[in-house]
Amino acid sequence: MLGSPKLRKAIAAATAAQGLLSLLFPKRMAKLGSRLLLGMSYENTGELEPRDWYVDSTRASGLGMLVGGLFGYILADRADDKAAAAAAVEEADAEDDTETTDDESDDDGPVMVDIDE
């Protein structure tokens, strides 16, 4: 399933978007993360304040996600281009094969070749 370049491009774009949000708004993303992860088990998770080192680490991980997502998108785009080119080559080969088989059906029979000449 992840072999599809379109799916890999979508996942890479989502990762890059998450990284961009974490890079630009690290405190909000840290609060959102604590609400999502702790909200089901604890009360008053909206009142929690992340420490400065955690905000800095959220910003650093956002940068890594942004770079990784963009790099993954570029690689998936190249794989998509290569797959399209390979499909075009295979299609052209298949058309050539069908043309040669049509010509072979017009063959009158065996041909005698004199090797001594």
C-alpha positions in Angstrom: 0.0 0.0 0.0 2.8 2.4 0.7 4.3 1.4 -2.6 2.0 3.9 -4.3 3.9 7.2 -5.0 0.6 9.1 -4.7 0.1 7.8 -1.2 3.7 8.5 -0.2 3.3 12.0 -1.5 0.2 12.6 0.6 1.8 11.3 3.7 5.0 13.3 3.1 2.9 16.5 2.6 0.9 15.9 5.8 4.2 15.4 7.7 5.6 18.6 6.2 2.4 20.5 7.2 2.6 19.1 10.7 6.2 20.1 10.9 5.5 23.6 9.7 2.8 24.1 12.3 5.1 22.8 15.0 7.9 25.1 13.8 5.7 28.2 13.7 3.5 27.6 16.7 5.4 25.2 19.1 3.6 26.2 22.3 0.1 25.7 20.7 1.2 22.4 19.3 2.6 21.2 22.6 -0.7 22.2 24.3 -2.7 20.4 21.6 -0.5 17.3 22.0 -1.0 17.2 25.8 -4.8 17.7 25.3 -5.0 14.9 22.8 -2.8 12.5 24.6 -3.7 13.2 28.2 -7.3 14.5 27.8 -8.9 11.1 28.0 -7.2 10.1 31.2 -6.8 13.3 33.1 -9.0 16.3 33.9 -8.0 20.0 33.3 -5.4 19.2 30.7 -6.1 22.7 29.2 -4.5 24.3 32.2 -1.2 22.6 31.8 1.7 24.8 30.6 4.6 23.3 28.7 8.1 24.1 30.0 10.5 26.1 27.9 12.7 23.2 27.0 9.6 21.2 25.8 8.6 24.2 23.5 12.1 24.3 22.1 12.1 20.6 21.5 8.7 20.8 19.8 10.1 23.5 17.5 13.2 21.4 16.7 11.1 18.3 16.0 8.9 20.5 13.8 11.9 21.5 11.7 12.9 17.9 11.3 9.4 16.9 10.3 9.3 19.7 7.8 12.6 18.8 6.2 11.8 15.1 6.2 8.4 15.7 4.7 9.7 17.8 1.9 12.5 15.4 1.2 10.0 12.5 1.2 7.7 14.4 -1.2 10.5 15.0 -3.6 11.5 11.3 -3.6 8.0 10.2 -4.1 7.5 12.6 -7.0 10.7 11.3 -8.6 9.5 7.7 -8.1 6.1 8.7 -9.7 7.9 10.1 -12.7 10.1 7.0 -13.1 7.0 4.8 -12.8 5.3 6.8 -15.5 8.3 6.6 -17.8 8.6 2.9 -17.2 4.9 2.4 -18.0 5.3 4.4 -21.2 8.3 2.3 -22.3 6.4 -1.0 -21.5 3.5 0.3 -23.5 5.7 1.2 -26.5 7.3 -2.3 -26.3 3.9 -3.9 -26.2 2.9 -2.0 -29.3 6.1 -3.0 -31.1 5.5 -6.7 -30.2 1.9 -6.6 -31.6 3.2 -5.0 -34.8 5.8 -7.7 -35.3 3.4 -10.5 -34.6 1.1 -9.1 -37.2 3.9 -9.0 -39.8 4.9 -12.6 -38.9 1.3 -13.8 -39.6 1.8 -12.7 -43.3 4.9 -15.1 -43.6 4.6 -17.5 -46.5 6.7 -20.2 -44.9 10.3 -21.3 -44.5 13.0 -19.5 -46.4 16.0 -21.4 -47.8 19.4 -19.7 -47.3 22.5 -20.9 -49.2 25.4 -20.6 -46.8 28.1 -21.5 -49.3 27.8 -18.3 -51.3 
